[in-house]
Amino acid sequence: MSKQLIYDIASLSNLERAYQKARSGTTKYDKEAMLFAENETDNLLKIQKSLLDGMYEFSGYIRFTVHEPVERIVDAPHFVDKIVQLAILFKVKKPFITCLFMIVTRVSIKKVHTKLLNA
């Protein structure tokens, strides 16, 4: 990645936008999200510093079972990782990374044909 792209991803305005998006819906009631919100400015600055220093590391997934509409196992990123993921999405064009995220996270993204999954 170019330095400018990293600076764009790690900009405080972009991280704040990603944070607001990550906490929308029911996510804001998750324990991790509430702990993050207690000190959100410092936490966003920590994320920014780790991105700019090249020290950011993905924390892994939280695995849980969803029972509706059908029972399935879901692997979701931790709240901090979701913020970073959204910050990247806001600054990098979706077509460039859609296939990568489909393979890594096995998530269905709008307007993606099943042909991409079998490629």
Buried (B, 14 or more C-beta within 10 A) or exposed (E): EEEEEBBBBBBEEBBBBBBEBBBEEEBBEBEBBEEBEEEBEEBBEEBBEBBBEEEBEEEEEBEEEEEEEEEEEEEBBBBBBBBBBBBBBBBBEEEEBBBEBBEEBEEEEEEBEEEEEEE
